Amino acid sequence: MRIVVDTNIVFSAILNTNSKIGIILLQPKSRLNFYSTERLSYEIEEHNEKIKKISNSAV
C-alpha cells in the first residue's frame, strides 16, 4: 500500500517512536510504502539538533 505522509506526522513519529504512528511508520518489516516530498529531508536536516535534544530528554 502506498501512503503519502505529512512532515508533521513524520516528526511526531521520530519524537515518539512508541506512539501508534511511530510504530506504524518505523516498522522495518512493514508492507506499507511511505512517500513524502523532498522537502521532508531538508526539514529533518534543518531541525536535526532540536530533534536530538528533544529525543534525548524524552528517554
CHARMM internal coordinates of N, CA and C (Angstrom, degrees):
IC EDIT
DIST 1 N 1 CA 1.4451
DIST 1 CA 1 C 1.5249
ANGL 1 N 1 CA 1 C 107.97
DIST 1 C 2 N 1.2984
ANGL 1 CA 1 C 2 N 117.13
DIHE 1 N 1 CA 1 C 2 N 137.80
DIST 2 N 2 CA 1.4570
ANGL 1 C 2 N 2 CA 122.88
DIHE 1 CA 1 C 2 N 2 CA 178.77
DIST 2 CA 2 C 1.5281
ANGL 2 N 2 CA 2 C 109.43
DIHE 1 C 2 N 2 CA 2 C -101.48
DIST 2 C 3 N 1.3311
ANGL 2 CA 2 C 3 N 115.19
DIHE 2 N 2 CA 2 C 3 N 129.35
DIST 3 N 3 CA 1.4612
ANGL 2 C 3 N 3 CA 120.46
DIHE 2 CA 2 C 3 N 3 CA -177.70
DIST 3 CA 3 C 1.5192
ANGL 3 N 3 CA 3 C 108.96
DIHE 2 C 3 N 3 CA 3 C -132.37
DIST 3 C 4 N 1.3210
ANGL 3 CA 3 C 4 N 116.26
DIHE 3 N 3 CA 3 C 4 N 131.13
DIST 4 N 4 CA 1.4596
ANGL 3 C 4 N 4 CA 121.91
DIHE 3 CA 3 C 4 N 4 CA 175.78
DIST 4 CA 4 C 1.5176
ANGL 4 N 4 CA 4 C 107.90
DIHE 3 C 4 N 4 CA 4 C -91.53
DIST 4 C 5 N 1.3418
ANGL 4 CA 4 C 5 N 116.59
DIHE 4 N 4 CA 4 C 5 N 127.23
DIST 5 N 5 CA 1.4633
ANGL 4 C 5 N 5 CA 120.33
DIHE 4 CA 4 C 5 N 5 CA -178.43
DIST 5 CA 5 C 1.5173
ANGL 5 N 5 CA 5 C 110.54
DIHE 4 C 5 N 5 CA 5 C -113.06
DIST 5 C 6 N 1.3021
ANGL 5 CA 5 C 6 N 114.30
DIHE 5 N 5 CA 5 C 6 N 143.99
DIST 6 N 6 CA 1.4481
ANGL 5 C 6 N 6 CA 123.42
DIHE 5 CA 5 C 6 N 6 CA 178.49
DIST 6 CA 6 C 1.5288
ANGL 6 N 6 CA 6 C 109.26
DIHE 5 C 6 N 6 CA 6 C -83.94
DIST 6 C 7 N 1.3057
ANGL 6 CA 6 C 7 N 116.62
DIHE 6 N 6 CA 6 C 7 N 152.17
DIST 7 N 7 CA 1.4629
ANGL 6 C 7 N 7 CA 121.71
DIHE 6 CA 6 C 7 N 7 CA 179.25
DIST 7 CA 7 C 1.5203
ANGL 7 N 7 CA 7 C 111.77
DIHE 6 C 7 N 7 CA 7 C -56.20
DIST 7 C 8 N 1.3145
ANGL 7 CA 7 C 8 N 118.08
DIHE 7 N 7 CA 7 C 8 N -41.75
DIST 8 N 8 CA 1.4724
ANGL 7 C 8 N 8 CA 121.13
DIHE 7 CA 7 C 8 N 8 CA -179.53
DIST 8 CA 8 C 1.5257
ANGL 8 N 8 CA 8 C 111.85
DIHE 7 C 8 N 8 CA 8 C -62.46
DIST 8 C 9 N 1.3032
ANGL 8 CA 8 C 9 N 117.32
DIHE 8 N 8 CA 8 C 9 N -36.26
DIST 9 N 9 CA 1.4665
ANGL 8 C 9 N 9 CA 121.35
DIHE 8 CA 8 C 9 N 9 CA 178.67
DIST 9 CA 9 C 1.5211
ANGL 9 N 9 CA 9 C 110.13
DIHE 8 C 9 N 9 CA 9 C -66.85
DIST 9 C 10 N 1.3250
ANGL 9 CA 9 C 10 N 116.70
DIHE 9 N 9 CA 9 C 10 N -42.06
DIST 10 N 10 CA 1.4652
ANGL 9 C 10 N 10 CA 120.87
DIHE 9 CA 9 C 10 N 10 CA 179.28
DIST 10 CA 10 C 1.5199
ANGL 10 N 10 CA 10 C 110.51
DIHE 9 C 10 N 10 CA 10 C -64.62
DIST 10 C 11 N 1.3288
ANGL 10 CA 10 C 11 N 116.90
DIHE 10 N 10 CA 10 C 11 N -44.70
DIST 11 N 11 CA 1.4589
ANGL 10 C 11 N 11 CA 120.13
DIHE 10 CA 10 C 11 N 11 CA 178.43
DIST 11 CA 11 C 1.5290
ANGL 11 N 11 CA 11 C 110.28
DIHE 10 C 11 N 11 CA 11 C -61.37
DIST 11 C 12 N 1.3074
ANGL 11 CA 11 C 12 N 117.55
DIHE 11 N 11 CA 11 C 12 N -40.48
DIST 12 N 12 CA 1.4589
ANGL 11 C 12 N 12 CA 121.45
DIHE 11 CA 11 C 12 N 12 CA 178.01
DIST 12 CA 12 C 1.5254
ANGL 12 N 12 CA 12 C 110.52
DIHE 11 C 12 N 12 CA 12 C -60.51
DIST 12 C 13 N 1.3175
ANGL 12 CA 12 C 13 N 117.06
DIHE 12 N 12 CA 12 C 13 N -43.11
DIST 13 N 13 CA 1.4652
ANGL 12 C 13 N 13 CA 121.49
DIHE 12 CA 12 C 13 N 13 CA 179.56
DIST 13 CA 13 C 1.5212
ANGL 13 N 13 CA 13 C 111.59
DIHE 12 C 13 N 13 CA 13 C -66.24
DIST 13 C 14 N 1.3286
ANGL 13 CA 13 C 14 N 116.89
DIHE 13 N 13 CA 13 C 14 N -39.18
DIST 14 N 14 CA 1.4697
ANGL 13 C 14 N 14 CA 120.90
DIHE 13 CA 13 C 14 N 14 CA 179.73
DIST 14 CA 14 C 1.5238
ANGL 14 N 14 CA 14 C 110.41
DIHE 13 C 14 N 14 CA 14 C -65.57
DIST 14 C 15 N 1.3114
ANGL 14 CA 14 C 15 N 116.42
DIHE 14 N 14 CA 14 C 15 N -42.52
DIST 15 N 15 CA 1.4608
ANGL 14 C 15 N 15 CA 120.61
DIHE 14 CA 14 C 15 N 15 CA -175.87
DIST 15 CA 15 C 1.5209
ANGL 15 N 15 CA 15 C 113.70
DIHE 14 C 15 N 15 CA 15 C -78.60
DIST 15 C 16 N 1.3155
ANGL 15 CA 15 C 16 N 117.21
DIHE 15 N 15 CA 15 C 16 N -22.79
DIST 16 N 16 CA 1.4619
ANGL 15 C 16 N 16 CA 120.60
DIHE 15 CA 15 C 16 N 16 CA 178.96
DIST 16 CA 16 C 1.5318
ANGL 16 N 16 CA 16 C 108.51
DIHE 15 C 16 N 16 CA 16 C -136.65
DIST 16 C 17 N 1.3153
ANGL 16 CA 16 C 17 N 116.18
DIHE 16 N 16 CA 16 C 17 N 80.46
DIST 17 N 17 CA 1.4599
ANGL 16 C 17 N 17 CA 121.41
DIHE 16 CA 16 C 17 N 17 CA -174.78
DIST 17 CA 17 C 1.5251
ANGL 17 N 17 CA 17 C 113.25
DIHE 16 C 17 N 17 CA 17 C -67.59
DIST 17 C 18 N 1.3228
ANGL 17 CA 17 C 18 N 117.60
DIHE 17 N 17 CA 17 C 18 N -16.42
DIST 18 N 18 CA 1.4650
ANGL 17 C 18 N 18 CA 120.81
DIHE 17 CA 17 C 18 N 18 CA 179.18
DIST 18 CA 18 C 1.5197
ANGL 18 N 18 CA 18 C 113.60
DIHE 17 C 18 N 18 CA 18 C -91.85
DIST 18 C 19 N 1.3348
ANGL 18 CA 18 C 19 N 116.70
DIHE 18 N 18 CA 18 C 19 N -2.31
DIST 19 N 19 CA 1.4648
ANGL 18 C 19 N 19 CA 119.59
DIHE 18 CA 18 C 19 N 19 CA 177.24
DIST 19 CA 19 C 1.5285
ANGL 19 N 19 CA 19 C 108.93
DIHE 18 C 19 N 19 CA 19 C -73.34
DIST 19 C 20 N 1.3090
ANGL 19 CA 19 C 20 N 116.55
DIHE 19 N 19 CA 19 C 20 N 165.36
DIST 20 N 20 CA 1.4713
ANGL 19 C 20 N 20 CA 120.38
DIHE 19 CA 19 C 20 N 20 CA 179.45
DIST 20 CA 20 C 1.5279
ANGL 20 N 20 CA 20 C 110.88
DIHE 19 C 20 N 20 CA 20 C -58.03
DIST 20 C 21 N 1.3294
ANGL 20 CA 20 C 21 N 116.32
DIHE 20 N 20 CA 20 C 21 N -46.22
DIST 21 N 21 CA 1.4638
ANGL 20 C 21 N 21 CA 119.20
DIHE 20 CA 20 C 21 N 21 CA -179.00
DIST 21 CA 21 C 1.5282
ANGL 21 N 21 CA 21 C 110.55
DIHE 20 C 21 N 21 CA 21 C -67.73
DIST 21 C 22 N 1.3286
ANGL 21 CA 21 C 22 N 116.94
DIHE 21 N 21 CA 21 C 22 N -35.89
DIST 22 N 22 CA 1.4609
ANGL 21 C 22 N 22 CA 120.26
DIHE 21 CA 21 C 22 N 22 CA 177.25
DIST 22 CA 22 C 1.5136
ANGL 22 N 22 CA 22 C 111.75
DIHE 21 C 22 N 22 CA 22 C -62.64
DIST 22 C 23 N 1.2991
ANGL 22 CA 22 C 23 N 116.09
DIHE 22 N 22 CA 22 C 23 N -43.90
DIST 23 N 23 CA 1.4656
ANGL 22 C 23 N 23 CA 121.04
DIHE 22 CA 22 C 23 N 23 CA 179.19
DIST 23 CA 23 C 1.5254
ANGL 23 N 23 CA 23 C 110.47
DIHE 22 C 23 N 23 CA 23 C -63.99
DIST 23 C 24 N 1.3187
ANGL 23 CA 23 C 24 N 116.84
DIHE 23 N 23 CA 23 C 24 N -43.60
DIST 24 N 24 CA 1.4670
ANGL 23 C 24 N 24 CA 120.75
DIHE 23 CA 23 C 24 N 24 CA -179.54
DIST 24 CA 24 C 1.5308
ANGL 24 N 24 CA 24 C 111.31
DIHE 23 C 24 N 24 CA 24 C -64.57
DIST 24 C 25 N 1.3252
ANGL 24 CA 24 C 25 N 116.77
DIHE 24 N 24 CA 24 C 25 N -47.59
DIST 25 N 25 CA 1.4656
ANGL 24 C 25 N 25 CA 119.76
DIHE 24 CA 24 C 25 N 25 CA -176.12
DIST 25 CA 25 C 1.5194
ANGL 25 N 25 CA 25 C 113.73
DIHE 24 C 25 N 25 CA 25 C -72.72
DIST 25 C 26 N 1.3069
ANGL 25 CA 25 C 26 N 117.09
DIHE 25 N 25 CA 25 C 26 N -31.69
DIST 26 N 26 CA 1.4516
ANGL 25 C 26 N 26 CA 119.59
DIHE 25 CA 25 C 26 N 26 CA -171.80
DIST 26 CA 26 C 1.5254
ANGL 26 N 26 CA 26 C 114.16
DIHE 25 C 26 N 26 CA 26 C -101.59
DIST 26 C 27 N 1.3229
ANGL 26 CA 26 C 27 N 118.12
DIHE 26 N 26 CA 26 C 27 N 6.97
DIST 27 N 27 CA 1.4641
ANGL 26 C 27 N 27 CA 120.62
DIHE 26 CA 26 C 27 N 27 CA 176.55
DIST 27 CA 27 C 1.5202
ANGL 27 N 27 CA 27 C 109.83
DIHE 26 C 27 N 27 CA 27 C -70.21
DIST 27 C 28 N 1.3163
ANGL 27 CA 27 C 28 N 117.06
DIHE 27 N 27 CA 27 C 28 N 120.74
DIST 28 N 28 CA 1.4604
ANGL 27 C 28 N 28 CA 118.77
DIHE 27 CA 27 C 28 N 28 CA -177.75
DIST 28 CA 28 C 1.5311
ANGL 28 N 28 CA 28 C 114.32
DIHE 27 C 28 N 28 CA 28 C -70.30
DIST 28 C 29 N 1.3207
ANGL 28 CA 28 C 29 N 117.88
DIHE 28 N 28 CA 28 C 29 N -23.67
DIST 29 N 29 CA 1.4636
ANGL 28 C 29 N 29 CA 120.13
DIHE 28 CA 28 C 29 N 29 CA -177.07
DIST 29 CA 29 C 1.5212
ANGL 29 N 29 CA 29 C 112.77
DIHE 28 C 29 N 29 CA 29 C -103.25
DIST 29 C 30 N 1.3064
ANGL 29 CA 29 C 30 N 116.42
DIHE 29 N 29 CA 29 C 30 N 20.16
DIST 30 N 30 CA 1.4582
ANGL 29 C 30 N 30 CA 121.06
DIHE 29 CA 29 C 30 N 30 CA -178.64
DIST 30 CA 30 C 1.5273
ANGL 30 N 30 CA 30 C 110.63
DIHE 29 C 30 N 30 CA 30 C -69.46
DIST 30 C 31 N 1.3089
ANGL 30 CA 30 C 31 N 115.90
DIHE 30 N 30 CA 30 C 31 N 146.59
DIST 31 N 31 CA 1.4695
ANGL 30 C 31 N 31 CA 120.94
DIHE 30 CA 30 C 31 N 31 CA 175.25
DIST 31 CA 31 C 1.5276
ANGL 31 N 31 CA 31 C 111.25
DIHE 30 C 31 N 31 CA 31 C -90.14
DIST 31 C 32 N 1.3077
ANGL 31 CA 31 C 32 N 115.94
DIHE 31 N 31 CA 31 C 32 N 5.36
DIST 32 N 32 CA 1.4532
ANGL 31 C 32 N 32 CA 121.01
DIHE 31 CA 31 C 32 N 32 CA -179.62
DIST 32 CA 32 C 1.5270
ANGL 32 N 32 CA 32 C 110.06
DIHE 31 C 32 N 32 CA 32 C -89.51
DIST 32 C 33 N 1.3059
ANGL 32 CA 32 C 33 N 116.38
DIHE 32 N 32 CA 32 C 33 N 142.96
DIST 33 N 33 CA 1.4682
ANGL 32 C 33 N 33 CA 122.10
DIHE 32 CA 32 C 33 N 33 CA 175.30
DIST 33 CA 33 C 1.5195
ANGL 33 N 33 CA 33 C 107.87
DIHE 32 C 33 N 33 CA 33 C -111.80
DIST 33 C 34 N 1.3325
ANGL 33 CA 33 C 34 N 115.81
DIHE 33 N 33 CA 33 C 34 N 119.46
DIST 34 N 34 CA 1.4554
ANGL 33 C 34 N 34 CA 120.50
DIHE 33 CA 33 C 34 N 34 CA -177.74
DIST 34 CA 34 C 1.5193
ANGL 34 N 34 CA 34 C 110.06
DIHE 33 C 34 N 34 CA 34 C -100.96
DIST 34 C 35 N 1.3172
ANGL 34 CA 34 C 35 N 115.26
DIHE 34 N 34 CA 34 C 35 N 138.76
DIST 35 N 35 CA 1.4475
ANGL 34 C 35 N 35 CA 122.21
DIHE 34 CA 34 C 35 N 35 CA 179.87
DIST 35 CA 35 C 1.5210
ANGL 35 N 35 CA 35 C 109.54
DIHE 34 C 35 N 35 CA 35 C -128.17
DIST 35 C 36 N 1.3072
ANGL 35 CA 35 C 36 N 115.29
DIHE 35 N 35 CA 35 C 36 N 148.10
DIST 36 N 36 CA 1.4526
ANGL 35 C 36 N 36 CA 121.73
DIHE 35 CA 35 C 36 N 36 CA 175.45
DIST 36 CA 36 C 1.5194
ANGL 36 N 36 CA 36 C 107.75
DIHE 35 C 36 N 36 CA 36 C -151.71
DIST 36 C 37 N 1.2943
ANGL 36 CA 36 C 37 N 115.66
DIHE 36 N 36 CA 36 C 37 N 176.65
DIST 37 N 37 CA 1.4600
ANGL 36 C 37 N 37 CA 118.86
DIHE 36 CA 36 C 37 N 37 CA 177.57
DIST 37 CA 37 C 1.5257
ANGL 37 N 37 CA 37 C 109.76
DIHE 36 C 37 N 37 CA 37 C -79.74
DIST 37 C 38 N 1.2966
ANGL 37 CA 37 C 38 N 115.92
DIHE 37 N 37 CA 37 C 38 N 164.11
DIST 38 N 38 CA 1.4601
ANGL 37 C 38 N 38 CA 121.33
DIHE 37 CA 37 C 38 N 38 CA 177.55
DIST 38 CA 38 C 1.5267
ANGL 38 N 38 CA 38 C 110.71
DIHE 37 C 38 N 38 CA 38 C -62.87
DIST 38 C 39 N 1.2972
ANGL 38 CA 38 C 39 N 115.95
DIHE 38 N 38 CA 38 C 39 N -24.42
DIST 39 N 39 CA 1.4650
ANGL 38 C 39 N 39 CA 121.54
DIHE 38 CA 38 C 39 N 39 CA 179.79
DIST 39 CA 39 C 1.5343
ANGL 39 N 39 CA 39 C 111.64
DIHE 38 C 39 N 39 CA 39 C -57.95
DIST 39 C 40 N 1.3149
ANGL 39 CA 39 C 40 N 118.14
DIHE 39 N 39 CA 39 C 40 N -29.62
DIST 40 N 40 CA 1.4635
ANGL 39 C 40 N 40 CA 121.66
DIHE 39 CA 39 C 40 N 40 CA 179.88
DIST 40 CA 40 C 1.5280
ANGL 40 N 40 CA 40 C 110.71
DIHE 39 C 40 N 40 CA 40 C -57.12
DIST 40 C 41 N 1.3059
ANGL 40 CA 40 C 41 N 117.85
DIHE 40 N 40 CA 40 C 41 N -43.81
DIST 41 N 41 CA 1.4723
ANGL 40 C 41 N 41 CA 121.35
DIHE 40 CA 40 C 41 N 41 CA 178.76
DIST 41 CA 41 C 1.5186
ANGL 41 N 41 CA 41 C 110.94
DIHE 40 C 41 N 41 CA 41 C -60.06
DIST 41 C 42 N 1.3127
ANGL 41 CA 41 C 42 N 116.42
DIHE 41 N 41 CA 41 C 42 N -42.70
DIST 42 N 42 CA 1.4610
ANGL 41 C 42 N 42 CA 120.42
DIHE 41 CA 41 C 42 N 42 CA 179.39
DIST 42 CA 42 C 1.5300
ANGL 42 N 42 CA 42 C 111.44
DIHE 41 C 42 N 42 CA 42 C -65.71
DIST 42 C 43 N 1.3167
ANGL 42 CA 42 C 43 N 116.10
DIHE 42 N 42 CA 42 C 43 N -40.38
DIST 43 N 43 CA 1.4687
ANGL 42 C 43 N 43 CA 120.14
DIHE 42 CA 42 C 43 N 43 CA -179.37
DIST 43 CA 43 C 1.5309
ANGL 43 N 43 CA 43 C 110.80
DIHE 42 C 43 N 43 CA 43 C -65.50
DIST 43 C 44 N 1.3180
ANGL 43 CA 43 C 44 N 116.84
DIHE 43 N 43 CA 43 C 44 N -42.47
DIST 44 N 44 CA 1.4619
ANGL 43 C 44 N 44 CA 119.98
DIHE 43 CA 43 C 44 N 44 CA 178.79
DIST 44 CA 44 C 1.5251
ANGL 44 N 44 CA 44 C 109.87
DIHE 43 C 44 N 44 CA 44 C -63.07
DIST 44 C 45 N 1.3047
ANGL 44 CA 44 C 45 N 116.89
DIHE 44 N 44 CA 44 C 45 N -44.49
DIST 45 N 45 CA 1.4655
ANGL 44 C 45 N 45 CA 120.47
DIHE 44 CA 44 C 45 N 45 CA 178.86
DIST 45 CA 45 C 1.5330
ANGL 45 N 45 CA 45 C 110.79
DIHE 44 C 45 N 45 CA 45 C -64.03
DIST 45 C 46 N 1.3111
ANGL 45 CA 45 C 46 N 116.54
DIHE 45 N 45 CA 45 C 46 N -41.38
DIST 46 N 46 CA 1.4659
ANGL 45 C 46 N 46 CA 121.46
DIHE 45 CA 45 C 46 N 46 CA -179.28
DIST 46 CA 46 C 1.5289
ANGL 46 N 46 CA 46 C 112.03
DIHE 45 C 46 N 46 CA 46 C -62.41
DIST 46 C 47 N 1.3236
ANGL 46 CA 46 C 47 N 116.52
DIHE 46 N 46 CA 46 C 47 N -36.41
DIST 47 N 47 CA 1.4614
ANGL 46 C 47 N 47 CA 121.48
DIHE 46 CA 46 C 47 N 47 CA -176.53
DIST 47 CA 47 C 1.5306
ANGL 47 N 47 CA 47 C 112.64
DIHE 46 C 47 N 47 CA 47 C -106.13
DIST 47 C 48 N 1.2994
ANGL 47 CA 47 C 48 N 116.78
DIHE 47 N 47 CA 47 C 48 N 17.68
DIST 48 N 48 CA 1.4614
ANGL 47 C 48 N 48 CA 122.58
DIHE 47 CA 47 C 48 N 48 CA -175.61
DIST 48 CA 48 C 1.5282
ANGL 48 N 48 CA 48 C 112.73
DIHE 47 C 48 N 48 CA 48 C -54.11
DIST 48 C 49 N 1.3097
ANGL 48 CA 48 C 49 N 118.35
DIHE 48 N 48 CA 48 C 49 N -48.54
DIST 49 N 49 CA 1.4684
ANGL 48 C 49 N 49 CA 121.54
DIHE 48 CA 48 C 49 N 49 CA -178.85
DIST 49 CA 49 C 1.5238
ANGL 49 N 49 CA 49 C 111.72
DIHE 48 C 49 N 49 CA 49 C -63.88
DIST 49 C 50 N 1.3077
ANGL 49 CA 49 C 50 N 116.69
DIHE 49 N 49 CA 49 C 50 N -41.03
DIST 50 N 50 CA 1.4665
ANGL 49 C 50 N 50 CA 120.63
DIHE 49 CA 49 C 50 N 50 CA 179.21
DIST 50 CA 50 C 1.5314
ANGL 50 N 50 CA 50 C 110.51
DIHE 49 C 50 N 50 CA 50 C -66.21
DIST 50 C 51 N 1.3086
ANGL 50 CA 50 C 51 N 116.79
DIHE 50 N 50 CA 50 C 51 N -40.03
DIST 51 N 51 CA 1.4673
ANGL 50 C 51 N 51 CA 121.03
DIHE 50 CA 50 C 51 N 51 CA 177.83
DIST 51 CA 51 C 1.5203
ANGL 51 N 51 CA 51 C 109.74
DIHE 50 C 51 N 51 CA 51 C -61.68
DIST 51 C 52 N 1.3190
ANGL 51 CA 51 C 52 N 117.57
DIHE 51 N 51 CA 51 C 52 N -45.83
DIST 52 N 52 CA 1.4572
ANGL 51 C 52 N 52 CA 121.81
DIHE 51 CA 51 C 52 N 52 CA 178.55
DIST 52 CA 52 C 1.5203
ANGL 52 N 52 CA 52 C 111.22
DIHE 51 C 52 N 52 CA 52 C -59.74
DIST 52 C 53 N 1.3275
ANGL 52 CA 52 C 53 N 116.13
DIHE 52 N 52 CA 52 C 53 N -45.22
DIST 53 N 53 CA 1.4606
ANGL 52 C 53 N 53 CA 121.05
DIHE 52 CA 52 C 53 N 53 CA -178.36
DIST 53 CA 53 C 1.5273
ANGL 53 N 53 CA 53 C 110.83
DIHE 52 C 53 N 53 CA 53 C -63.00
DIST 53 C 54 N 1.3159
ANGL 53 CA 53 C 54 N 117.18
DIHE 53 N 53 CA 53 C 54 N -47.19
DIST 54 N 54 CA 1.4628
ANGL 53 C 54 N 54 CA 121.44
DIHE 53 CA 53 C 54 N 54 CA -178.31
DIST 54 CA 54 C 1.5198
ANGL 54 N 54 CA 54 C 110.73
DIHE 53 C 54 N 54 CA 54 C -67.03
DIST 54 C 55 N 1.3067
ANGL 54 CA 54 C 55 N 117.15
DIHE 54 N 54 CA 54 C 55 N -43.58
DIST 55 N 55 CA 1.4707
ANGL 54 C 55 N 55 CA 119.94
DIHE 54 CA 54 C 55 N 55 CA -177.08
DIST 55 CA 55 C 1.5247
ANGL 55 N 55 CA 55 C 111.39
DIHE 54 C 55 N 55 CA 55 C -68.54
DIST 55 C 56 N 1.3280
ANGL 55 CA 55 C 56 N 118.55
DIHE 55 N 55 CA 55 C 56 N -33.69
DIST 56 N 56 CA 1.4667
ANGL 55 C 56 N 56 CA 121.15
DIHE 55 CA 55 C 56 N 56 CA 177.02
DIST 56 CA 56 C 1.5183
ANGL 56 N 56 CA 56 C 111.75
DIHE 55 C 56 N 56 CA 56 C -69.31
DIST 56 C 57 N 1.3195
ANGL 56 CA 56 C 57 N 117.45
DIHE 56 N 56 CA 56 C 57 N -37.05
DIST 57 N 57 CA 1.4619
ANGL 56 C 57 N 57 CA 120.15
DIHE 56 CA 56 C 57 N 57 CA -179.74
DIST 57 CA 57 C 1.5283
ANGL 57 N 57 CA 57 C 111.23
DIHE 56 C 57 N 57 CA 57 C -74.93
DIST 57 C 58 N 1.3186
ANGL 57 CA 57 C 58 N 117.81
DIHE 57 N 57 CA 57 C 58 N -20.13
DIST 58 N 58 CA 1.4616
ANGL 57 C 58 N 58 CA 121.50
DIHE 57 CA 57 C 58 N 58 CA 179.51
DIST 58 CA 58 C 1.5274
ANGL 58 N 58 CA 58 C 112.04
DIHE 57 C 58 N 58 CA 58 C -80.80
DIST 58 C 59 N 1.3204
ANGL 58 CA 58 C 59 N 116.60
DIHE 58 N 58 CA 58 C 59 N -16.20
DIST 59 N 59 CA 1.4705
ANGL 58 C 59 N 59 CA 120.49
DIHE 58 CA 58 C 59 N 59 CA -176.89
DIST 59 CA 59 C 1.4873
ANGL 59 N 59 CA 59 C 111.64
DIHE 58 C 59 N 59 CA 59 C -81.64
END
COOR INIT
IC SEED 1 N 1 CA 1 C
IC BUILD
